Amino acid sequence: MKSYVLICVLVMAAGAILAAPPAWVNVDPSEVDLNGIDIADVPGEAAIINGDTAAAREMALADARRKAIEQVLGAYVDSRVVLQNELLSVDSTFVQLAGAATVQNVYSESEAADGFYRLRALVKVYPNTLTQALDRMAASALVNVRETILEVPGKDVTSGIIRAEMAKGGFKVIDPEWLQGQSLSLSQVSAGDATAARKLGTRYMADIIIVGEVVVTYRRNLDNADIPYVDPETLKGLVACEAKADVRAIDPKTGKVITAYAAGGREIVGIGPTKAAAADEALRKAAQNASDHLVKNLPKPGSGAPNIELTVRGIGDFKNASQLSGILSRLRGVESVKMGSFDITAVVYNVAYRDGEAALALELSGLTSPTLSVITMETGKLSVRLEH
């Protein structure tokens, strides 16, 4: 599987490629009505299994929604987002994005002789909902590791390798260009400043901040040197450099270190015909070792958020309860929302939310449409009131 910078990728399903790109593809997203974009004449199909045409029709409608979302992805996904997989080719991924599209009208539909149900539909896609859903799909990682190579500033090799490996592991990685002008804040985070970590994490919506330093120094001439597992005869005329690495993954909400990698000396030695070649090998070894450690020891994205029982009073009717379910699902950090029970006086939702009750209460308090006020909060439970 490959990593994709989504702003550069337009994921197209077979049979869904149009003769010419729709006009909105070249429109500045800021100028587009975020209430929705109409994608006309989208095909959808599904196999009719055991004569169940109703189920096949629903699957064909879902297929049309999927293809409409595929068309919008490349134009509207934020350039700082890096994700693994071909996204919508994975059903579990589409389920998370499905709420970003609705079928407005079905132009034509039929049961084909080959056992497929086919239709063409007008689908409305909501870019704002789409990007919010993508933002919840994986943890965001901000990576900035300083390098000093033979007493000269490095070229971001370590950070680049860590970013690539974390993207393969399912993390979203913040575009390094977005970090220009943040040298002071990054240095403060690296020095253990929890306040700076929180501010930086909030600014870039980062779930993890990775900072640290790799220093590569010239070791010695290797003629007659005792390097384990290497035939001394092969070392004649070569030189060595060694790297020292200190890389830490920090939780921006608390400023605490989640996991750290520190190694150097004989553990990370690069050998080459020149200092530059030896330094490059040592640097890349250190970067790969650090990235392997991080991917292995960091919590996996989407590994499952704890459920919070959210009771909402004052909703009134089932339609409002369903609409609120959609609003809750679009909140940052929410992985899923299920309506547990409905009553005219109170509705109970099971919300999978990774940041805890207090953070969810804060998110809900910040809503303006609708307006919610917190009544009670305890471990695993939150009660709020809808204000009219």
N, C-alpha and C positions, 0 to 999 in steps of 0.2 A: 504494500500500500504506500501511496505517495502523499507528501504534504502539499497543500495548495494554499497560495495566497489568494483568498477568495475574491478580492476585487478584480483579479486578473483572470478568473475562471468563470466560464458560463457553462454550467453542467447541463448537457442536453441528452435526453433519453432518445433511443432509437425510434424513429418515426415521428419525433416531435419537432424536428428542425424545420423552421419555416423558410420560405424562399428568400425573404428579406427580413432584417431585424426590425422589430416594431419601433415606431418613432420615438417612444419614450426612452429607449436605451441610451440615446445621446443627450438626454436632458439632465441638467444639474439636479441631483436628488433634493437639494434644499428648495427647489422651485416646484416640486411635485406635491400634490395634495396627499398627505400621509394617511388620509382616511381611506385610501384605496386606489388601485389602478385596475382598470378593466382590460383583461386580456381576452381578445375575441377569438372565436372559432378554435378552441383548444380540443384536441382529440382525446378520447378516453376509451379504454377497452378492458375487458376481463373475460376469462373463460366461464362458460355456463357449466356448473358442476351439478350433476344429479338433477338436471332440469330446473334448478333454483334460479330463475331469471331475476327475481327480486334482489337476491344477494349479489348476483353478477352485476346488476345495474348499480348497486351501491359501490362495488369495487371499481367499476368503470368511472363513476363520479370521482372517487378518490384518486384514480389514475390521472384524470383531467386536472384535479387540484395540484397533484404532484408536478405535472408537466408545467403548469402555470408558475408554480414556485421556482422551478428550475430556470425558467426564463428570466425571472426577476433577480435571482441570486447574484449573478455576475455584476449587475449594475448597482446594487444597493448595499452589498455587504461592506462593512467598514474595513478600510485598508490595513488596519493594525491587526486584524484577526488572521491567525494561521491555524488551520485545522487539518487533521488527518482524515483520510477516507474520501470517497467520492460522494459524501453526504447522502443525497437522496436515494442512492442505490441501496442503502441500508434501511429496512423497514422501520427499525426502532428509532432511527433518526427522523424519518418522515413523520412519525407519530408526534414527535416533539415540535415539529414545524407546521403540522396540519392546520392549526388554528389560524394561520396567517393567510388562508385563502378560503373563499366561499363560492359556491356555484350560484350564479345569478339567473341563468337561463339556459335551457337545453334546446338547441336548435333542431337537432335530429337524433334519432336513436333507433336501433334495430337489432334483431337477433339474426346474426349471420349464419350461413349454411355451414361454416367451418366450426361452429360451436362457440363463437365469441359474441359477447354483447358489446356493441360499439355505439358511441355517441359523440357529438360535438357540442361544446358548451361555451358560454360566456362566463369567465371566472374572474372574480375580483380578488386581487392580492394586496395585502396590507404591509408595505415595506417596514413601517415602524414596528409592527408586531413581529415581523420576520426577524429583524435584527435583534430585537429583545429576546426572542426565542433562541437564536444562535448564541447570544451572550450567556444564556443559562446552560448551554450544552456542555461546557467544560470549564475547568478552572483557568483563569488568566494568569500568565506568568510574565513578570517584568525582569529582564536579565541584563545585568551590567557588571562585568568582571574586568577590573583593570589589569593591564599587562605591562611588564617591564622586561624587555628582551635585550640582554647584553647592555644594560644601562640606558636603553632607548625605549620610549613608549611603544607599546605594541599596536597591532592593527585589528583588534576585536576578534581575533581567531577563537579564543576560548568562549566568548559570549556566543559567537556564531554557531559553534559546535553544540553548545548546551541548548540553544534555541531549537536547532534542528532535531536533536534527540528528544527534547520535551514535546515538540510538535508530533513526532512519531508516537510518543506515549499518550497522545490524546489531549495535551494541553493547548490552549490558545496562547500565542506569544505576541506580546505587544511590539509593534514595529519600532526598532531602535531609533528611527528618525524622529519619533515622537518625544524622545528623551533629550533632545537638544536643549541646552540651557539649564539642565537639571544636575549639573556636576556637583554643586554644593549640597543639594538635597541627597544625592546618591552617596556622597562621602559621609554625610551625617548618618544615613541609614547603615552604612558599612561600619561606622564607629559605634553602632549600638543605640542610636537615638530613636526611641520608640515613637515620639511625637512626629519626627520626620517620616518614619515608616508609615504611620497612619495617614498623614497628609498626602504622601506620594501614592499610597494605595488607593485612596479616595479619588485623587485626581485622575488616575489612569484606570480605575476600576480593576485593580490588580488583586488577585487572591493570594499570590505568592510573589515576593521580591527576592531575587537571587543576586547577591553581591559578593565581592571578595577580591582577591588579587592573585595573580600568578607571576612569579619572578624567575626569569631564566638567567643563569650565570655560566660563564666559562669555567669548566672544571679543571682540566689539565691536559697535557699531551699524553696520549695513550701508549706510546712506545714502552713495551715491557710492563704495562699496567696490569694489575690483577682485577679483571672484570669477570665476575662469575658467569659461567655457562658460555663464554665466548673464547674461542681459540686465540691465544695471544698473537699468533702469527697473522691473523686477519686484522688485527688492530694497528699494525704498523703503518704510520703515515696518517692515521685518523685522529680526530680530536673529539672531545666529549663536552656536552653542556648538561647541566642538571636544572630541574625545575622544582620550585617550591610553590605549592598551591594551598590557598585557604579560601574555600568557597562555601557560602552559607545560604540556606533558604530561610527566609523570614516571613512570619505571618504578620501582614501589615496591620491587622486589627489589634494585635497585642504587642507587636514589636519583638516577640520572642523567636528564637531560632528553632525551626522545625527539625532540620537535619543539617549536618555540616560535613564537608570533606576537607581533610588536611593531610598532606603528604609531601615528601620531598627527598632530596639527597639521592642515595643509591636506588630508591624506589622509582624515581622518574629520571632516567638518564637517556639522553639522545646522543647518538654517535654518527659522525659524518666526516667527509673529507675537508670541510671548512667549518668555521665557527657558526656561520649562518645556517648551514645544513643541519648541524648538530642541534642548534638552538631550536630550529623549526620542529625537529623530531621530538625534542623534549617537551616543547610547548603543546604539540598535538596529543602527546601521550597524557599530559596532565589534564588537558581539556576533556579528552575522552573518558579518562578515569573519573573525573568529577561529574560529568554528565551521566555516566552509568550509575554512579552512586545516587545522584538526585532522583533519576527516574525510578530506581528501585525502592527508595525510601520515602518518597513523597506520597501523600494520599492520592489514589488514582482518581482522575476526573470522573464524575458521574458514578462514583462507587456507592452511592446511596446516602441520601440525607435523612436525618431522623424526622419522624412524623410529629407534627404539632396539631393538637385538636383545637381548631379555631371555631368558637361559637359567635355568631353574628346575630344581634337582636335588632328588631325594627325593620326587617326587610319587607315583610308584608305578603308578597306573592311569589309564586314559583318562577315566573319570568325574571323578576329582579334577582332572585337567588342564582339563576343560571348565568345571568349577565355578570354578576359579581364573581362567579367562579372563573369566568374568562379573564376578568381584571386581575384577580389574584394570581392566575397562572402566568401573567406577564411581568410580575414583580421580579426584580433582580434577586437571584439566589433561590427562587422557587423552582423545584424540579418537577413537581406534579401537584395537582389539586383534585380531590374527589369529594363530592357531596355525600356526607355520611348519613344525614337525616334532615328532613324538612318539617318544620312546623310553622304555623302562621306567626308565632311569637319569636321563634329562634331557628336558625339554620346552623347545622354543624358541618364543618369541612375538615377533612384530613389533609394537611398541607405538608409536603415533604420539603423541608427548608433547612439548609445546611448551617445557617449562622445563629440559630437559637431563638428563643422566645422574645428576648429583649430587642434583638435586631429586627425581628418581624414586626413587633409592636411599633418600633420607630418608623419602619417602612409604611405601615398602615396609617400611622398618625400624619404622615407627610402627604397622603392622598388628598386631593381637592375635589375630585369628581369620581366616586362619591366621597363624602367626608365621613371618617370613622373616628370614634373616640374610644380609647381603651378603658375597660371597666375593671378587669382583674387579670393577673398574670401569675402563673405558677409553672413548675417544671412540666413541660410537655403539653401545657394548656394555655390558651389565651382567649379572653372574652372581650368583644368589642360591640359598640352600638352604632348603627347607621343613623346619622343625623340628617334630618329633612329640612 
